């Protein structure tokens, strides 16, 4: 068969498996066949006395020949030209044979048919090849640009993580120094305040003052404990715990606080596999996340905890229907000392973030479209290698 896709055209440009492309080719073949049949019929049905009409008909053959070369490249141009030559030759031989001068001119026309078919098909194939190369180059450049953009985003993310790591490292060193300088005097102050408090009857106003002193010392001690958590060594990946069991303990601890604020704690209890981490530290993580949601919610509302697991990881979702987190604060929510509360230290979520990263996990926060915030905690299942990308 003469017509087909030129072998010089790249396969990527000639998707013969496409239904739409096959239909288009069929329509074009039908149109070419109709034109060739029509012009050939005019030649054979028109008497040779109408030489002017035959001159026009001969030129009409160029239309399917040129279109065949454009649509089907070299094989199309040459194939249509040869088909036209085969159909037109008997007409020249039998109907114009008695006129030698015109007879030679028409044979020359057949030669021109094939020349035009070859040139049109060859140039069309070359143009098509160049266009495909340009499209491939554009696709390659687009892919390279996307890859570079992804790498640039990754570099920016790594830089942000390094800055955060520097802050945490500096905070850890500061915490270790502060522990020795402050903890002992703080204990002495508290002990002295308790002695003074016991020296006064409960209804004495000085007893109230000493009680305030003890309370403030306890608050300072809590801040100091928060500092110290940053100076502790990273958790070992060999430790593991059951998230559902630890979560049940935390829910028992926070249920009374939630009841006071008329907030529902919803946990669809399900057995979860062992995950990498220290259970006591993740008890603090779960407690921080739930207390953070309780403090963010007004009276009433709901905190829902869902879980999802696969062969490598376990995900916990802490979802509340509160006011959510301001968009400007989302990127800073895990930074040390960042807080939106008047009495907050800005260390609760920072500690949570560090504990999770130290145990091969990930934690992310986002606002829900329907309102409220959603913390996603991803933990590595025990027995799998660490794949933490954020650490």
Sine and cosine of phi, psi and omega as CSV:
sin_phi,cos_phi,sin_psi,cos_psi,sin_omega,cos_omega
0.00,0.00,0.74,-0.67,-0.06,-1.00
-0.96,0.30,-0.67,0.74,-0.11,-0.99
-0.99,0.16,0.54,-0.84,0.02,-1.00
0.23,-0.97,-0.13,-0.99,-0.01,-1.00
-1.00,0.03,0.76,-0.65,-0.02,-1.00
-0.90,0.43,0.70,-0.72,-0.02,-1.00
-0.91,0.42,-0.38,0.93,0.00,-1.00
-0.95,0.31,-0.36,0.93,-0.01,-1.00
-0.97,0.24,0.74,-0.67,-0.01,-1.00
-0.87,0.49,0.58,-0.82,-0.02,-1.00
-0.85,0.52,-0.52,0.85,-0.05,-1.00
-0.90,0.43,-0.39,0.92,-0.02,-1.00
-1.00,-0.04,-0.21,0.98,-0.10,-0.99
-0.87,-0.49,0.95,0.31,-0.04,-1.00
-0.99,0.17,0.99,0.13,-0.03,-1.00
-0.93,0.38,-0.27,0.96,0.01,-1.00
-0.98,0.18,-0.18,0.98,-0.02,-1.00
-0.97,0.26,0.77,-0.64,0.00,-1.00
-0.90,0.44,-0.66,0.75,-0.01,-1.00
-0.90,0.44,-0.61,0.79,0.00,-1.00
-0.93,0.36,-0.63,0.78,0.03,-1.00
-0.90,0.43,-0.66,0.75,0.02,-1.00
-0.90,0.44,-0.65,0.76,0.02,-1.00
-0.90,0.44,-0.69,0.73,0.02,-1.00
-0.89,0.46,-0.63,0.77,0.01,-1.00
-0.90,0.43,-0.66,0.75,0.03,-1.00
-0.89,0.46,-0.68,0.73,0.00,-1.00
-0.91,0.41,-0.67,0.74,0.04,-1.00
-0.89,0.46,-0.64,0.77,0.02,-1.00
-0.90,0.44,-0.67,0.74,0.00,-1.00
-0.90,0.43,-0.68,0.73,0.02,-1.00
-0.90,0.44,-0.70,0.72,0.01,-1.00
-0.88,0.47,-0.64,0.77,0.00,-1.00
-0.91,0.41,-0.67,0.74,0.01,-1.00
-0.90,0.43,-0.71,0.70,0.00,-1.00
-0.90,0.45,-0.69,0.72,0.01,-1.00
-0.89,0.45,-0.65,0.76,-0.01,-1.00
-0.91,0.42,-0.73,0.68,-0.02,-1.00
-0.91,0.41,-0.66,0.75,0.00,-1.00
-0.89,0.45,-0.65,0.76,0.03,-1.00
-0.89,0.45,-0.64,0.77,0.03,-1.00
-0.88,0.48,-0.64,0.77,0.01,-1.00
-0.90,0.45,-0.76,0.65,-0.12,-0.99
-0.97,0.25,-0.42,0.91,-0.04,-1.00
-1.00,-0.08,-0.14,0.99,0.00,-1.00
-0.98,-0.19,0.75,-0.66,-0.03,-1.00
-0.91,0.41,0.47,-0.88,-0.05,-1.00
-0.93,0.37,-0.27,0.96,0.03,-1.00
-0.90,0.44,-0.40,0.91,0.00,-1.00
-1.00,-0.04,0.92,0.39,-0.08,-1.00
-0.90,0.44,-0.56,0.83,0.01,-1.00
-0.89,0.46,-0.66,0.75,0.02,-1.00
-0.90,0.43,-0.65,0.76,0.03,-1.00
-0.90,0.44,-0.56,0.83,0.05,-1.00
-0.88,0.47,-0.64,0.77,0.04,-1.00
-0.93,0.37,-0.67,0.75,-0.03,-1.00
-0.88,0.47,-0.62,0.78,0.01,-1.00
-0.87,0.49,-0.64,0.77,0.00,-1.00
-0.94,0.35,-0.47,0.88,0.00,-1.00
-0.91,0.41,-0.41,0.91,0.04,-1.00
-0.88,0.47,-0.42,0.91,-0.03,-1.00
-0.91,0.41,-0.45,0.89,-0.04,-1.00
-0.89,0.46,-0.83,0.56,0.04,-1.00
-0.90,0.43,-0.54,0.84,0.01,-1.00
-0.90,0.44,-0.74,0.67,-0.01,-1.00
-0.91,0.41,-0.70,0.72,0.01,-1.00
-0.89,0.45,-0.61,0.79,0.05,-1.00
-0.88,0.48,-0.65,0.76,0.04,-1.00
-0.92,0.39,-0.62,0.78,-0.01,-1.00
-0.94,0.33,-0.68,0.73,-0.09,-1.00
-0.98,0.18,-0.61,0.79,-0.11,-0.99
-0.86,-0.51,0.23,0.97,0.13,-0.99
0.90,0.43,-0.51,-0.86,-0.17,-0.99
-0.88,0.48,-0.70,0.72,0.01,-1.00
-0.91,0.42,-0.59,0.81,0.02,-1.00
-0.92,0.39,-0.73,0.69,-0.01,-1.00
-0.89,0.45,-0.75,0.66,-0.02,-1.00
-0.93,0.37,-0.64,0.77,-0.02,-1.00
-0.89,0.45,-0.71,0.70,0.01,-1.00
-0.91,0.41,-0.65,0.76,0.00,-1.00
-0.88,0.47,-0.68,0.73,0.02,-1.00
-0.92,0.39,-0.64,0.77,0.02,-1.00
-0.89,0.45,-0.68,0.73,0.04,-1.00
-0.89,0.45,-0.65,0.76,-0.01,-1.00
-0.88,0.47,-0.68,0.73,-0.02,-1.00
-0.91,0.42,-0.62,0.78,-0.01,-1.00
-0.97,0.25,-0.54,0.84,-0.09,-1.00
-1.00,0.06,-0.44,0.90,-0.08,-1.00
-0.87,0.49,-0.72,0.70,0.03,-1.00
-0.86,0.50,-0.59,0.81,0.04,-1.00
-0.89,0.46,-0.67,0.74,0.02,-1.00
-0.92,0.39,-0.68,0.74,-0.11,-0.99
-0.94,0.34,-0.69,0.72,-0.14,-0.99
-0.99,-0.10,-0.51,0.86,-0.08,-1.00
-0.99,-0.16,-0.35,0.94,-0.01,-1.00
-0.88,-0.47,0.15,0.99,-0.05,-1.00
-0.90,0.43,-0.41,0.91,-0.03,-1.00
-0.98,0.18,-0.08,1.00,0.04,-1.00
-0.87,-0.50,1.00,0.02,-0.11,-0.99
-0.83,0.55,-0.64,0.77,-0.07,-1.00
-0.90,0.43,-0.74,0.67,0.01,-1.00
-0.93,0.36,-0.56,0.83,0.00,-1.00
-0.84,0.53,-0.72,0.69,0.01,-1.00
-0.91,0.41,-0.66,0.75,-0.01,-1.00
-0.87,0.49,-0.61,0.79,-0.03,-1.00
-0.96,0.27,-0.55,0.83,0.11,-0.99
-0.90,0.43,-0.60,0.80,0.07,-1.00
-0.89,0.45,-0.58,0.81,0.04,-1.00
-0.89,0.47,-0.63,0.78,0.03,-1.00
-0.89,0.45,-0.63,0.77,0.04,-1.00
-0.89,0.45,-0.64,0.77,0.02,-1.00
-0.92,0.40,-0.60,0.80,0.06,-1.00
-0.79,0.61,-0.78,0.63,-0.07,-1.00
-0.93,0.36,-0.58,0.82,0.04,-1.00
-0.91,0.42,-0.73,0.69,0.01,-1.00
-0.89,0.45,-0.67,0.75,0.01,-1.00
-0.87,0.49,-0.68,0.73,0.00,-1.00
-0.91,0.41,-0.74,0.67,-0.05,-1.00
-0.90,0.44,-0.69,0.73,-0.01,-1.00
-0.89,0.45,-0.73,0.68,0.00,-1.00
-0.90,0.44,-0.67,0.75,-0.02,-1.00
-0.90,0.43,-0.74,0.67,0.00,-1.00
-0.91,0.41,-0.63,0.78,0.02,-1.00
-0.90,0.43,-0.65,0.76,0.03,-1.00
-0.90,0.43,-0.66,0.75,0.03,-1.00
-0.89,0.45,-0.70,0.72,0.01,-1.00
-0.89,0.46,-0.65,0.76,0.01,-1.00
-0.90,0.43,-0.67,0.74,0.02,-1.00
-0.88,0.47,-0.67,0.74,0.03,-1.00
-0.91,0.42,-0.63,0.78,0.00,-1.00
-0.91,0.41,-0.66,0.75,0.02,-1.00
-0.90,0.43,-0.67,0.75,0.03,-1.00
-0.88,0.48,-0.65,0.76,0.02,-1.00
-0.91,0.43,-0.65,0.76,0.02,-1.00
-0.91,0.41,-0.65,0.76,0.04,-1.00
-0.90,0.44,-0.66,0.76,0.02,-1.00
-0.90,0.43,-0.65,0.76,0.03,-1.00
-0.90,0.43,-0.66,0.75,0.03,-1.00
-0.90,0.43,-0.65,0.76,0.03,-1.00
-0.90,0.44,-0.67,0.74,0.02,-1.00
-0.90,0.43,-0.64,0.77,0.03,-1.00
-0.89,0.45,-0.68,0.74,0.02,-1.00
-0.91,0.42,-0.65,0.76,0.03,-1.00
-0.90,0.43,-0.65,0.76,0.02,-1.00
-0.89,0.45,-0.69,0.72,0.02,-1.00
-0.89,0.46,-0.63,0.78,0.01,-1.00
-0.91,0.41,-0.70,0.72,0.03,-1.00
-0.90,0.44,-0.63,0.77,0.01,-1.00
-0.90,0.44,-0.68,0.73,0.03,-1.00
-0.89,0.45,-0.65,0.76,0.03,-1.00
-0.91,0.41,-0.63,0.78,0.03,-1.00
-0.90,0.43,-0.67,0.74,0.04,-1.00
-0.89,0.46,-0.63,0.78,0.01,-1.00
-0.91,0.41,-0.64,0.76,0.03,-1.00
-0.89,0.45,-0.68,0.73,0.03,-1.00
-0.89,0.46,-0.64,0.77,0.01,-1.00
-0.92,0.40,-0.66,0.75,0.02,-1.00
-0.90,0.43,-0.65,0.76,0.05,-1.00
-0.87,0.49,-0.66,0.75,0.04,-1.00
-0.90,0.45,-0.65,0.76,0.03,-1.00
-0.91,0.41,-0.61,0.79,0.03,-1.00
-0.91,0.40,-0.65,0.76,0.05,-1.00
-0.89,0.46,-0.67,0.74,0.02,-1.00
-0.91,0.41,-0.63,0.77,0.03,-1.00
-0.90,0.43,-0.62,0.78,0.05,-1.00
-0.89,0.46,-0.68,0.74,0.01,-1.00
-0.90,0.44,-0.67,0.74,0.00,-1.00
-0.91,0.40,-0.62,0.78,0.02,-1.00
-0.90,0.43,-0.70,0.72,0.03,-1.00
-0.89,0.45,-0.63,0.78,0.01,-1.00
-0.91,0.41,-0.60,0.80,0.03,-1.00
-0.89,0.45,-0.70,0.72,0.04,-1.00
-0.90,0.44,-0.66,0.75,0.02,-1.00
-0.89,0.45,-0.64,0.77,-0.03,-1.00
-0.89,0.45,-0.69,0.73,-0.01,-1.00
-0.88,0.47,-0.65,0.76,0.02,-1.00
-0.93,0.36,-0.67,0.74,-0.02,-1.00
-0.91,0.42,-0.52,0.85,-0.05,-1.00
-0.86,0.51,-0.71,0.71,-0.04,-1.00
-0.96,0.28,-0.55,0.84,-0.09,-1.00
-0.99,0.13,-0.46,0.89,-0.15,-0.99
-0.94,-0.34,-0.58,0.82,-0.19,-0.98
-0.88,0.47,-0.72,0.69,-0.02,-1.00
-0.91,0.43,-0.75,0.66,0.07,-1.00
-0.87,0.50,-0.58,0.81,-0.01,-1.00
-0.91,0.42,-0.65,0.76,0.05,-1.00
-0.90,0.44,-0.62,0.79,0.03,-1.00
-0.91,0.42,-0.67,0.75,0.00,-1.00
-0.89,0.47,-0.69,0.73,-0.02,-1.00
-0.91,0.41,-0.68,0.73,0.01,-1.00
-0.89,0.46,-0.67,0.74,0.04,-1.00
-0.89,0.45,-0.66,0.75,-0.01,-1.00
-0.91,0.43,-0.61,0.79,0.03,-1.00
-0.91,0.40,-0.62,0.78,0.04,-1.00
-0.89,0.45,-0.70,0.71,0.01,-1.00
-0.90,0.43,-0.63,0.77,-0.01,-1.00
-0.89,0.45,-0.66,0.75,-0.01,-1.00
-0.94,0.34,-0.32,0.95,-0.02,-1.00
-0.98,0.20,-0.26,0.97,-0.02,-1.00
-0.94,-0.34,0.56,-0.83,0.09,-1.00
-0.90,0.43,0.42,-0.91,-0.07,-1.00
-0.84,0.54,-0.52,0.86,-0.05,-1.00
-1.00,0.05,0.03,1.00,0.01,-1.00
-0.99,0.17,0.65,-0.76,-0.07,-1.00
-0.92,0.38,-0.43,0.90,0.04,-1.00
-0.94,0.34,-0.50,0.87,0.10,-1.00
-0.89,0.46,-0.61,0.79,0.05,-1.00
-0.90,0.45,-0.67,0.74,-0.01,-1.00
-0.91,0.42,-0.68,0.73,0.02,-1.00
-0.92,0.39,-0.53,0.85,0.09,-1.00
-0.89,0.45,-0.66,0.75,0.06,-1.00
-0.89,0.46,-0.65,0.76,0.01,-1.00
-0.87,0.49,-0.71,0.70,0.03,-1.00
-0.88,0.48,-0.68,0.73,-0.01,-1.00
-0.88,0.48,-0.68,0.73,-0.01,-1.00
-0.94,0.35,-0.57,0.82,0.08,-1.00
-0.89,0.45,-0.67,0.75,0.04,-1.00
-0.88,0.47,-0.63,0.78,0.02,-1.00
-0.91,0.42,-0.68,0.73,0.05,-1.00
-0.90,0.44,-0.60,0.80,0.02,-1.00
-0.91,0.42,-0.59,0.81,0.04,-1.00
-0.91,0.42,-0.68,0.74,0.04,-1.00
-0.87,0.49,-0.67,0.74,0.01,-1.00
-0.89,0.45,-0.65,0.76,0.04,-1.00
-0.89,0.46,-0.61,0.79,0.06,-1.00
-0.89,0.46,-0.66,0.75,0.05,-1.00
-0.86,0.50,-0.70,0.72,-0.09,-1.00
-0.90,0.43,-0.47,0.88,0.00,-1.00
-0.89,0.46,-0.47,0.88,0.00,-1.00
-0.97,0.24,-0.36,0.93,-0.02,-1.00
-1.00,-0.02,-0.03,1.00,0.02,-1.00
-0.96,0.28,0.52,-0.86,0.02,-1.00
-0.92,0.40,0.37,-0.93,0.00,-1.00
-0.87,0.49,0.50,-0.86,0.04,-1.00
-0.94,0.34,0.50,-0.87,0.01,-1.00
-0.99,0.13,0.66,-0.75,0.02,-1.00
-0.94,0.34,-0.20,0.98,-0.01,-1.00
-0.98,0.21,-0.36,0.93,0.04,-1.00
-0.95,0.32,0.54,-0.84,0.08,-1.00
-0.53,-0.85,0.32,-0.95,-0.03,-1.00
-0.44,-0.90,0.24,-0.97,0.07,-1.00
-0.99,-0.11,0.94,-0.34,-0.04,-1.00
-0.85,0.52,-0.60,0.80,-0.05,-1.00
-0.92,0.38,-0.59,0.81,0.00,-1.00
-0.94,0.34,-0.67,0.74,0.02,-1.00
-0.91,0.40,-0.62,0.78,-0.01,-1.00
-0.91,0.42,-0.61,0.79,0.04,-1.00
-0.89,0.46,-0.63,0.78,0.05,-1.00
-0.89,0.45,-0.69,0.72,-0.02,-1.00
-0.91,0.42,-0.64,0.77,0.01,-1.00
-0.90,0.44,-0.58,0.81,0.06,-1.00
-0.91,0.42,-0.61,0.79,-0.02,-1.00
-0.94,0.34,-0.54,0.84,-0.11,-0.99
-0.98,-0.18,-0.11,0.99,-0.08,-1.00
-0.89,0.45,-0.60,0.80,-0.01,-1.00
-0.92,0.39,-0.66,0.75,0.04,-1.00
-0.89,0.45,-0.65,0.76,0.03,-1.00
-0.91,0.40,-0.62,0.78,0.01,-1.00
-0.89,0.46,-0.64,0.77,0.01,-1.00
-0.87,0.49,-0.60,0.80,-0.03,-1.00
-1.00,-0.08,0.12,0.99,0.02,-1.00
0.85,0.53,0.67,0.74,0.01,-1.00
-0.95,-0.31,0.74,-0.67,-0.01,-1.00
-1.00,0.05,0.78,-0.63,0.13,-0.99
-0.98,-0.19,0.91,-0.41,-0.08,-1.00
-0.92,-0.39,0.87,-0.49,0.04,-1.00
-0.69,-0.72,0.93,-0.38,0.03,-1.00
-0.98,0.21,1.00,0.00,-0.15,-0.99
-0.85,0.53,0.76,-0.65,0.09,-1.00
-0.48,-0.88,0.51,-0.86,0.00,-1.00
-0.95,0.30,0.78,-0.63,0.00,-1.00
-0.89,-0.45,0.52,-0.86,-0.03,-1.00
-0.96,0.26,0.22,-0.98,0.07,-1.00
-0.89,0.46,0.67,-0.74,0.03,-1.00
-0.81,-0.59,0.36,-0.93,-0.01,-1.00
-0.92,0.40,0.75,-0.66,0.07,-1.00
0.56,-0.83,0.26,-0.96,0.06,-1.00
-1.00,-0.06,0.84,-0.55,-0.09,-1.00
-0.86,0.51,-0.63,0.78,-0.02,-1.00
-0.92,0.38,-0.59,0.81,0.03,-1.00
-0.95,0.30,-0.62,0.79,0.02,-1.00
-0.96,0.27,-0.33,0.94,0.17,-0.98
-0.89,0.46,-0.63,0.77,0.08,-1.00
-0.92,0.40,-0.62,0.79,0.02,-1.00
-0.87,0.49,-0.80,0.61,-0.02,-1.00
-0.88,0.47,-0.64,0.77,0.00,-1.00
-0.90,0.43,-0.68,0.74,0.02,-1.00
-0.88,0.47,-0.69,0.73,-0.03,-1.00
-0.91,0.40,-0.67,0.74,-0.02,-1.00
-0.95,0.32,-0.67,0.74,0.03,-1.00
-0.90,0.43,-0.60,0.80,0.04,-1.00
-0.88,0.47,-0.67,0.74,0.02,-1.00
-0.93,0.36,-0.64,0.76,0.02,-1.00
-0.88,0.48,-0.65,0.76,0.00,-1.00
-0.95,0.31,-0.47,0.88,-0.01,-1.00
-0.98,0.19,-0.46,0.89,-0.05,-1.00
-0.99,0.15,0.62,-0.78,0.19,-0.98
-0.97,0.26,-0.07,-1.00,0.05,-1.00
-0.88,0.48,0.75,-0.66,-0.09,-1.00
1.00,0.03,0.16,-0.99,0.00,-1.00
0.91,-0.41,-0.14,-0.99,-0.10,-1.00
-0.52,-0.86,0.61,-0.79,0.16,-0.99
-0.86,-0.51,0.85,-0.52,-0.04,-1.00
-0.91,-0.42,0.68,-0.73,0.03,-1.00
-0.86,-0.51,0.86,-0.51,0.02,-1.00
-0.87,-0.49,0.34,-0.94,0.00,-1.00
-0.71,-0.71,0.51,-0.86,0.07,-1.00
-0.58,-0.82,0.63,-0.77,-0.06,-1.00
-0.67,-0.74,0.45,-0.89,0.15,-0.99
-0.63,-0.77,-0.30,-0.95,-0.11,-0.99
-0.94,0.33,-0.34,0.94,-0.10,-1.00
-0.88,-0.47,-0.40,0.91,-0.11,-0.99
-0.56,-0.83,0.24,-0.97,0.08,-1.00
-0.80,-0.60,0.74,-0.68,0.02,-1.00
-0.90,-0.44,0.71,-0.71,0.09,-1.00
-0.88,-0.47,0.69,-0.72,-0.03,-1.00
-0.88,-0.47,0.87,-0.49,0.05,-1.00
-0.97,-0.25,0.95,-0.31,-0.15,-0.99
-0.86,-0.51,0.76,-0.65,0.09,-1.00
-0.82,-0.58,0.29,-0.96,0.02,-1.00
-0.94,-0.35,0.62,0.78,0.03,-1.00
-0.99,0.12,-0.36,-0.93,-0.05,-1.00
-0.97,0.23,-0.18,0.98,-0.03,-1.00
0.99,0.11,-0.11,-0.99,-0.04,-1.00
-0.91,-0.42,0.74,-0.68,0.04,-1.00
-0.81,0.58,0.66,-0.75,-0.07,-1.00
-0.83,0.56,-0.59,0.81,-0.02,-1.00
-0.92,0.38,-0.34,0.94,-0.06,-1.00
-0.99,-0.13,-0.14,0.99,-0.10,-1.00
-0.87,0.48,-0.65,0.76,-0.04,-1.00
-0.97,0.23,-0.23,0.97,-0.07,-1.00
-0.95,-0.32,0.01,1.00,-0.19,-0.98
-0.90,0.44,-0.46,0.89,-0.02,-1.00
-0.99,-0.17,0.08,1.00,0.01,-1.00
-0.96,0.27,0.63,-0.77,0.06,-1.00
-0.87,0.49,0.63,-0.78,0.05,-1.00
0.96,0.30,0.00,1.00,0.06,-1.00
-1.00,0.06,0.83,-0.56,0.00,-1.00
-0.47,-0.88,0.47,-0.88,0.08,-1.00
-0.95,-0.33,0.09,1.00,-0.02,-1.00
-0.99,-0.16,0.58,-0.81,-0.02,-1.00
-0.91,0.43,-0.58,0.82,-0.06,-1.00
-0.95,-0.31,0.28,0.96,-0.03,-1.00
-1.00,0.02,0.44,-0.90,0.05,-1.00
-1.00,-0.09,-0.26,0.97,-0.03,-1.00
0.97,0.25,0.38,0.93,-0.04,-1.00
-0.90,-0.44,-0.26,0.97,-0.07,-1.00
-0.86,0.52,-0.83,0.56,-0.02,-1.00
-0.96,0.28,-0.47,0.88,0.07,-1.00
-0.91,0.42,-0.67,0.74,0.07,-1.00
-0.90,0.44,-0.69,0.72,0.03,-1.00
-0.83,0.55,-0.73,0.69,-0.02,-1.00
-0.88,0.48,-0.69,0.72,-0.04,-1.00
-0.93,0.36,-0.66,0.75,0.03,-1.00
-0.86,0.50,-0.70,0.71,-0.02,-1.00
-0.88,0.47,-0.72,0.69,-0.01,-1.00
-0.91,0.41,-0.60,0.80,0.00,-1.00
-0.91,0.41,-0.32,0.95,-0.03,-1.00
-0.91,-0.41,0.56,0.83,0.18,-0.98
0.91,0.41,0.52,0.85,-0.02,-1.00
-0.88,-0.47,-0.06,-1.00,0.04,-1.00
-0.65,-0.76,0.53,-0.85,0.08,-1.00
-0.64,-0.77,0.72,-0.70,-0.02,-1.00
-0.68,-0.73,0.42,-0.91,0.01,-1.00
-0.74,-0.67,0.57,-0.82,0.04,-1.00
-0.45,-0.89,0.36,-0.93,0.09,-1.00
-1.00,0.00,0.63,-0.78,0.04,-1.00
-1.00,0.06,0.57,-0.82,0.00,-1.00
-0.89,0.45,-0.52,0.85,0.00,-1.00
-1.00,0.06,0.04,1.00,0.03,-1.00
0.94,-0.34,0.54,-0.84,0.01,-1.00
1.00,-0.06,0.11,-0.99,-0.02,-1.00
-0.93,-0.36,0.38,-0.93,0.00,-1.00
-0.69,-0.72,0.89,-0.46,0.09,-1.00
-0.98,-0.18,0.79,-0.61,0.02,-1.00
-0.94,-0.35,0.89,-0.46,-0.03,-1.00
-0.94,-0.35,0.88,-0.48,-0.02,-1.00
-0.94,-0.34,0.86,-0.51,-0.03,-1.00
-0.90,-0.43,0.56,-0.83,-0.01,-1.00
-1.00,0.09,0.75,-0.67,0.05,-1.00
-0.93,0.36,0.57,-0.82,0.02,-1.00
-0.88,0.48,0.65,-0.76,0.01,-1.00
1.00,-0.10,-0.08,1.00,0.03,-1.00
-0.93,-0.36,0.53,-0.85,0.00,-1.00
-0.94,0.34,0.43,-0.90,-0.05,-1.00
-0.95,0.33,0.79,-0.62,0.03,-1.00
-0.84,-0.54,0.42,0.91,-0.03,-1.00
-0.91,0.42,0.85,-0.52,0.00,-1.00
-1.00,-0.07,-0.21,0.98,-0.07,-1.00
-1.00,-0.08,-0.27,0.96,-0.14,-0.99
-0.96,0.28,0.00,0.00,0.00,0.00
